[in-house]
Amino acid sequence: MPEIDVEEEGGFPVKRHDPEEDQDVEKKGCCDALHTSVSKWMLPEELHETYLERTNCCPPPIFIILVSIGELAVFIYYAVWKPQKQWVTLDQGIWNSPLTYKPDHRQEAWRFLSYMFVHAGVQHIVGNLVLQLLLGIPLELVHKGFEVGMVYLSGVLAGSLASSIFDPYSALVGASGGVYALIGGFFMNALVNFREMIPLLGAFRILVIVVIVGTDVGFALYRRFLSDAVGLKVSFVAHIGGGIAGMTVGYVFFSNYNQKLLKDPRFWLCIVGYVVFFLFAVLFNIFLSPAPH
């Protein structure tokens, strides 16, 4: 009697083991777990499925990583290669930097943005880098580099312009304006979508933001008004200006996932408001500022 191959006859659904397939499933599982966590932190529940369907890491969160590398490189330059000891505290070298915002050099317009690359010491730069990487990378995975970059830079510019108006004699260093713009946008999104997210997770997110902001602003106020450090005082107004930019411009960008911004009236309202503020700040610095030229 001839032998019968049961696999050819289709008698049993035999599946041969493929090690490469197991490897792909494992990789996919890790990637899915990452994006699932990101969606829970950044988006209301009804958008989770849409995000997971269209998400990928191409392009990667390159904006926030490049900015962080640039800030770290500038800090190392002034801390190591310049003849000064500025690892922990402010030193004269950063005040003489062409990147630092100084009220008597405000006609050099690039300083209103470039001050974000200069930091006052280890605690200052570590705090900013940790915050912007922990928050910026997930935001950029969801909203991509253009949106995150626009919000970040709008906070940096709003911070220096607000400082030039409300604290005109103070200098500025650090990326706090940009970091607070990310925090402001994230906070408003968490607050407005609180009911659509896991309640305990939503409460935890808001509590973490309040604790971080309260601690950082308290330290900034101490450095501005109570510190015995000599020389120019560092303004705290950039924190507030960046935060307001984030709570307006940032909220519009971060709450419009998978939607067209140009059709959202809130987008145009924020853009017009930001432009009006920008023009007023420019005119104030040219004609009304009490700071020396």
C-alpha positions in Angstrom: 0.0 0.0 0.0 1.6 3.4 -1.0 2.5 5.9 1.7 0.4 9.1 1.9 1.9 12.5 2.7 -0.6 14.0 5.1 0.7 17.5 4.5 0.1 17.2 0.8 -3.4 15.7 1.3 -4.2 18.7 3.6 -5.3 16.4 6.4 -3.5 18.4 9.1 -2.9 22.2 9.2 0.8 21.8 9.8 2.7 25.1 10.3 6.5 25.0 10.1 8.4 27.0 12.7 10.1 30.1 11.3 12.6 31.8 13.7 12.7 35.0 11.5 8.9 35.4 11.8 9.2 35.1 15.6 11.8 37.8 15.5 9.6 40.1 13.5 6.6 39.6 15.9 8.9 40.4 18.8 10.1 43.6 17.2 6.6 44.6 16.2 5.4 44.0 19.8 8.0 46.3 21.3 7.2 49.0 18.8 3.5 48.7 19.3 4.0 48.8 23.1 5.9 52.1 22.8 3.3 53.7 20.5 0.5 52.5 22.7 2.0 54.2 25.7 2.6 57.4 23.7 -1.0 57.5 22.5 -2.3 57.1 26.1 -0.1 60.0 27.3 -0.7 62.3 24.4 -4.1 61.7 22.9 -7.8 61.2 24.0 -9.1 57.7 23.7 -11.1 58.1 20.5 -7.8 58.9 18.6 -5.7 56.0 19.9 -6.8 53.7 17.0 -6.2 56.3 14.4 -2.7 57.1 15.8 -1.7 53.4 16.0 -2.8 52.8 12.4 -0.8 55.6 10.9 2.1 55.9 13.3 5.7 55.1 12.3 9.2 56.4 13.3 9.9 57.9 9.9 10.9 60.6 10.3 12.2 60.1 13.8 11.9 62.9 16.5 14.8 64.7 14.9 14.0 68.3 15.8 14.0 68.0 19.6 17.1 65.8 19.5 19.1 68.1 17.3 18.1 71.2 19.4 19.2 69.3 22.6 22.5 68.3 21.0 23.1 71.9 20.0 22.4 73.2 23.5 24.6 70.6 25.0 27.4 71.4 22.6 27.3 75.1 23.3 27.3 74.5 27.1 30.3 72.2 26.8 32.1 74.8 24.7 31.7 77.5 27.3 32.3 75.1 30.2 35.4 73.3 28.9 37.2 75.2 26.2 36.7 78.7 27.4 39.0 79.7 30.3 36.4 79.8 33.1 34.8 77.7 35.7 31.2 77.7 34.9 30.1 74.1 35.4 27.8 74.9 38.3 27.2 78.7 38.4 27.0 81.7 36.0 30.3 83.1 34.9 31.4 86.1 32.8 32.0 84.0 29.7 28.4 83.4 28.9 27.5 87.1 29.4 30.0 87.9 26.7 28.6 85.3 24.4 27.1 86.6 21.1 24.2 84.2 21.7 23.1 85.6 25.1 20.2 88.0 25.1 21.3 91.3 26.7 19.0 94.3 26.9 21.8 96.7 25.7 22.4 94.4 22.6 18.8 93.9 21.6 19.4 95.5 18.3 21.2 92.3 17.4 17.9 90.5 16.6 19.3 87.0 16.5 19.8 87.1 20.3 16.0 86.9 20.8 16.2 83.3 19.6 19.9 82.3 20.1 19.8 82.7 23.9 18.2 79.3 24.1 21.5 77.6 23.4 23.3 79.2 26.4 22.8 77.9 29.9 23.7 79.1 33.3 25.2 75.9 34.7 24.8 72.1 35.1 21.5 72.3 36.9 20.1 74.7 34.4 20.9 72.7 31.3 20.2 69.2 32.8 16.7 70.4 33.9 15.9 71.8 30.5 17.3 68.8 28.5 15.5 66.3 30.7 12.1 68.1 30.4 12.3 68.8 26.7 13.4 65.2 25.8 10.9 63.5 28.0 8.1 65.6 26.7 9.3 66.6 23.2 10.1 63.1 21.9 6.6 61.7 22.5 5.0 64.9 21.2 7.1 64.7 18.0 6.2 61.0 17.6 2.6 62.1 17.5 2.7 65.5 15.9 6.0 65.4 13.9 8.9 67.8 13.8 7.2 70.8 12.1 4.5 71.2 14.7 6.8 70.7 17.7 9.4 73.0 16.2 6.9 75.8 15.6 5.6 75.5 19.2 9.1 75.3 20.7 10.5 78.3 18.7 7.3 80.4 19.3 7.9 79.9 23.0 11.6 80.9 22.8 10.7 84.1 20.9 7.7 84.9 23.1 9.9 84.4 26.2 12.5 86.9 25.1 10.0 89.4 23.8 7.9 89.3 27.0 11.1 89.7 29.0 12.2 92.7 27.0 8.8 94.4 27.8 8.1 93.4 31.4 11.7 92.9 32.7 13.6 95.2 30.4 16.9 95.4 32.3 17.4 91.6 32.7 19.4 89.3 30.5 18.3 85.9 29.2 20.0 82.5 28.9 18.5 79.0 28.6 15.8 77.2 26.6 13.1 77.6 29.3 10.8 79.5 26.9 10.7 76.6 24.4 10.4 74.0 27.2 7.5 75.9 28.8 5.8 76.2 25.4 5.8 72.4 25.2 4.6 72.1 28.8 1.9 74.7 28.2 0.5 72.9 25.1 0.7 69.5 26.8 -1.0 70.9 29.9 -3.9 72.4 28.0 -4.4 69.3 26.0 -4.4 67.2 29.2 -6.8 69.6 30.9 -9.3 69.9 28.0 -9.3 66.2 27.2 -9.3 65.1 30.9 -12.6 63.2 30.6 -11.6 61.4 27.4 -8.4 60.0 29.0 -7.9 57.5 31.7 -8.9 59.6 34.8 -6.1 58.4 37.1 -3.5 59.0 34.3 -5.0 62.4 33.5 -4.8 63.5 37.1 -1.3 62.2 37.4 -0.2 64.1 34.3 -1.6 67.4 35.5 -0.1 66.9 39.0 3.3 66.2 37.6 3.2 69.4 35.4 2.1 71.5 38.4 4.9 70.2 40.6 7.6 70.6 37.9 6.4 74.1 36.9 6.0 75.2 40.5 9.5 74.0 41.5 11.2 75.5 38.4 9.5 78.9 38.6 10.2 79.1 42.3 13.9 78.5 41.6 13.8 81.1 38.8 12.2 83.7 41.2 14.9 82.9 43.8 17.7 83.5 41.3 16.1 86.7 40.1 15.2 88.4 43.4 17.0 86.6 46.3 20.3 85.3 44.9 23.5 87.1 45.9 25.2 86.4 42.5 26.8 89.5 41.1 26.3 90.7 37.6 23.3 90.7 35.3 20.1 89.1 36.7 18.4 86.3 34.7 14.8 87.1 33.9 12.0 84.7 34.9 9.5 86.3 32.5 10.6 83.9 29.7 9.0 81.0 31.6 5.7 82.9 31.6 5.9 84.1 28.0 6.8 80.6 26.8 4.0 79.0 28.8 1.4 81.4 27.4 2.6 80.7 23.9 2.3 77.0 24.6 -1.2 77.3 26.1 -2.4 79.1 23.0 -0.3 78.2 19.9 0.8 74.9 21.4 -2.6 73.9 22.4 -4.0 74.5 18.9 -1.2 72.5 17.3 -1.3 69.6 19.8 -5.1 69.3 19.9 -5.5 69.0 16.1 -4.2 65.5 15.6 -5.2 64.2 12.1 -7.0 67.4 11.3 -6.4 70.4 9.0 -5.1 73.4 11.0 -6.0 75.9 8.3 -9.7 75.1 8.7 -9.6 75.6 12.5 -10.6 79.2 13.5 -8.6 78.8 16.7 -5.5 78.5 14.6 -6.0 81.8 12.9 -7.0 83.5 16.2 -3.7 82.4 17.8 -1.7 83.4 14.8 -3.2 86.8 14.6 -2.8 87.3 18.4 0.9 86.2 18.2 1.6 88.5 15.3 0.0 91.5 17.1 2.1 90.7 20.2 5.2 90.4 18.1 4.7 93.8 16.4 3.9 95.5 19.7 7.1 94.1 21.2 9.2 95.2 18.3 7.8 98.7 18.4 8.2 98.8 22.2 11.9 97.9 22.0 12.5 100.5 19.3 10.7 103.4 20.8 9.6 102.8 24.4 12.1 100.5 26.2 13.8 102.1 29.2 16.8 99.8 28.7 20.0 101.3 27.2 20.7 100.9 23.5 
